[in-house]
Amino acid sequence: MNFFVLSLIKAGLVAFVLLTTLAYLQWIERKVLAHIQLRIGPSRVGPHGLLQPLADVIKLLTKEGFIPTNVNTFFYLLAPVLAVTIALTAISVIPFGPAITIAGVETYMQLTDLKIGILFVLALSSVGVYGVALAGWASNSKYALLGGLRSSAQMISYELPMAMAIVAPLLMLNTLSLREMVAMQDGFYLGFIPRWSIFQMPLPQVVSFVLFLIAAFAETNRVPFDLPEAENELVAGFHTEYSSMSFAAFFMAEYANMITVTAIATLLFLGGWHPLFPYAYGSWLIPVLLFAAGGLIALSHGMNPARPFDRITLPITGVVFIGIGLAFAVPFLQPYILPLFWFAAKVGILLFIFIWIRGTLPRFRYDQLMSFAWKFMFPVALINLLVTALAVALTN
Amino acid sequence: MDAILFLLFAFVAVVCAISLVVQTHPISSALSLIGVMGSLAVLYLLLGAEFIAAAQLIVYAGAIMVLFIFVIMVLNAGAEQRSSKSRLVKWLGIPLFAVFIGLISFIIQSQLPQSKGVTFGSFTTATGLEIGRALFTTYLLPFEVTSILILVAILGAVVLARKEI
C-alpha cells in the first residue's frame, strides 16, 4: 500500500486512541483517587461518571478564552501550543507491538522507527520545559512565574539522573532504536525468566528502573514532586492565568507526558510487548482469565444491584468484558491483540502506580527536592552506570 | 524534497539569527537562538547525521538554553535600553562590518575550490558508535582537556557564587 496512505491511517488511529486515553486517564485518576480517599468520585454524568471526560471537554471548549491584561500576548499564546505539541509528538516513535500483516499489508505497530528513537524522546522532553517556563513568565503573575521557575529548575535537575538511568540499560541493549530495544529483550532465561532489562544478565537493571521512575515523576510534575503547581502556595502554578482550551492544552500535555514516560519505561525496562512467561506455558490465558473475571464480577453485581440503573449497565459491561476475554483465546486474533494487551497492561500498571503515589505521598519541600536530585539521585545513577559498564565490559 | 527542506530551514535559521540580534527583550533573543539551534538540528538531520541532530537538540536547545531562559526569568530582565550612542560605533561600525564581511567572503572564496561539496544524507558515519570510538581514540586528549576545562569553570562558578565555604 502507498506509504503515505498507510502512515495517514496509522497516525489517525494512534491519535484517536491517544486522545481517548488522555481523556479517560483523567477519569481513571479521579476515580482511583476518590476510592483511595473513601469517596465515590465522578458519578453524575453517565453510568459511573463515564461521560465525565466528554462533559469536561465540552465545558473547556465552550469557555471563554480569556487573556489577562499586561501579559506578553505572543508568548502567552505560544506556551500552551508548544507544551501540547511537543508532548503529543513523542508518541510518534513509540512502538506498541511487533510487525503485523493486515489484508496483505505488512506494517509495524508504530508510526515511525527512528534509529535514535530514545534520543528523540529525550530531546522532546528536554525541549518541553519551554512550554511551562514561558507560560510562567508570559503570564505576568508572581504565582505563575514562581511555578515556571520551579518547574524549569526541577526538570533540568531531574533530566540528568533520568538520562543516566536510561544509559545503563542501553549499554546492555546496545541500540538506540526503540523497536530493536524490545527485540533485544525477547526470549527467556531457563525457559521462564523473561529477558527484560530488569531481569537481564549480566546486571539486572532494577536500580536504573527505580531511578527512572522517580525521575519520571519529577519530569512530569507529579506528586510528590508537583511543586510547580503546589495549590496551597502557588494557586495553580504556571497555568494560573490560563483558562479554556489553553488550560486544557497544559492538562493534556501533562497526561501525554505521563503516557510517554510510562511507555518508555515499559520499552526500556519491562520488555515492551513480550509476555511475562512463555506462550507455551499459557501466558495467553492471563488476559482471558482477567477479562472473564472482570466480566463475572460485573455480572454478579448486576444480579443484586446497589443502584437501579446497575441492573442494566453492569450485565452489559460483564458480557462485553467476557467477549473481549474470549477474543484473546481465538488463535487467529492472538498475534494482533496479545502484544497490545501486554504493552497496555504494563503501561497501565505503571500509570496506576503514578496515581497510587499521588493518593499516598505528601509533597516534598523545594530544598528537599533539589538536594534529593543532586545529592542522592545523581550519585546513585553515576555509580549504577559505572557498575553496569563494568559488568558489560567484563562479560563481553 | 531535500532541497526544499534545506531552503526552508536555512531560511528559518537565518531569520532567527537576525531576530536574535534585533530583538530588544532577552527572552525573545533567547527564543530566537533556540530557533537557530532547532533549524541547525534539522539541517544535520538532512545530512544524515541523526545522532548529532539529537545531541544538538538535547544539549543546546534542551540544556544550555533552558539555563539561559531560567537565568533571565530569575533576574526578571526587562527590555534593553538604548544607550547614548557611542561615537566609535557610529563612525567605525559600518566600515568594520564591511571589512568583516569582506574577510569572510575572501576566506570562503579561497577555500571553496579545494573543499568537496556535501550531499543530502551522505553523512551516515556519525552514529553513536563511531562518535564514541572517535572521542575515545583519535580525539581522546582534546576530549579530556575539554572536560577538565568545564570542570574548572564549574568550580570557579561555585567559588565565585559562595564566598564563604
Interface residues (C-beta under 8 A of the other chain):
Chain A: F75 L114 K115 I116 L119 F120 L122 A123 S126 V127 V129 Y130 A133 L134 G136 W137 L145 G148 L149 S152 A153 M155 I156 E159 L176
Chain B: I27 L31 I34 E50 F51 A53 A54 A55 L57 I58 A61 G62 A63 V66 L67 I69 F70 M73 V74 N76 T127 G128
